[in-house]
Amino acid sequence: MEKVSIDDVEPSTFDPENRTHDRRGLTEPLNAGDVAVARYVLEPGERFSGALHAHMDQEEIFLVVEGEATFRTREGEVTVSEDEAVRFATGEFQTGGNEGDEDLVAFALGAPRETEDVRIARIPGVGNVACPDCGHDNMQIPGTDGEPLVCPECNGELPVK
């Protein structure tokens, strides 16, 4: 058994432009081997992640404890209220955040824990991401910062600025 106080976990963020939101990764402190867990506290206007993305080898579940989360998918928009949960299957594109007037508290769970194949379809302020060689509409995120996005169809590359 592993137990952790969430308040003892240092907040972090995946989005360098959005350093104010409170994301606390619980995976490592709990020594979780098969599931990734994070608690988010988002103020109005803050986001879980910066871009429309999909994990090609991981499903994600978001459980809203307080407030309301709004997610955008390729099929449309879904609102998840307090005491509700939403599941995104592997390969399902989504991005979400707090578009309400009150703080949002939610937990994100991903299984399996490690995800190697993350695709991005749209970047805020840039728009849709497509392969410059074949036009495929989602690109694989590289394993190292500064490397280009890679097309899973033709291996074309799109530089990351």
Rosetta blueprint (number, residue, H / E / L):
1 M L
2 E L
3 K L
4 V L
5 S L
6 I H
7 D H
8 D H
9 V L
10 E L
11 P L
12 S E
13 T L
14 F L
15 D L
16 P L
17 E L
18 N L
19 R L
20 T L
21 H L
22 D E
23 R E
24 R E
25 G E
26 L L
27 T L
28 E L
29 P L
30 L L
31 N L
32 A L
33 G L
34 D L
35 V L
36 A E
37 V E
38 A E
39 R E
40 Y E
41 V E
42 L E
43 E L
44 P L
45 G L
46 E L
47 R E
48 F L
49 S L
50 G L
51 A L
52 L E
53 H E
54 A E
55 H E
56 M L
57 D L
58 Q L
59 E E
60 E E
61 I E
62 F E
63 L E
64 V E
65 V E
66 E E
67 G L
68 E E
69 A E
70 T E
71 F E
72 R E
73 T E
74 R L
75 E L
76 G E
77 E E
78 V E
79 T E
80 V E
81 S E
82 E L
83 D L
84 E E
85 A E
86 V E
87 R E
88 F E
89 A L
90 T L
91 G L
92 E L
93 F L
94 Q E
95 T E
96 G E
97 G E
98 N L
99 E L
100 G L
101 D L
102 E L
103 D L
104 L E
105 V E
106 A E
107 F E
108 A E
109 L E
110 G E
111 A E
112 P L
113 R L
114 E L
115 T L
116 E L
117 D L
118 V E
119 R E
120 I E
121 A E
122 R E
123 I E
124 P L
125 G L
126 V L
127 G E
128 N E
129 V L
130 A L
131 C L
132 P L
133 D L
134 C L
135 G L
136 H L
137 D L
138 N L
139 M E
140 Q E
141 I L
142 P L
143 G L
144 T L
145 D L
146 G L
147 E L
148 P L
149 L E
150 V E
151 C L
152 P L
153 E L
154 C L
155 N L
156 G L
157 E E
158 L E
159 P L
160 V L
161 K L
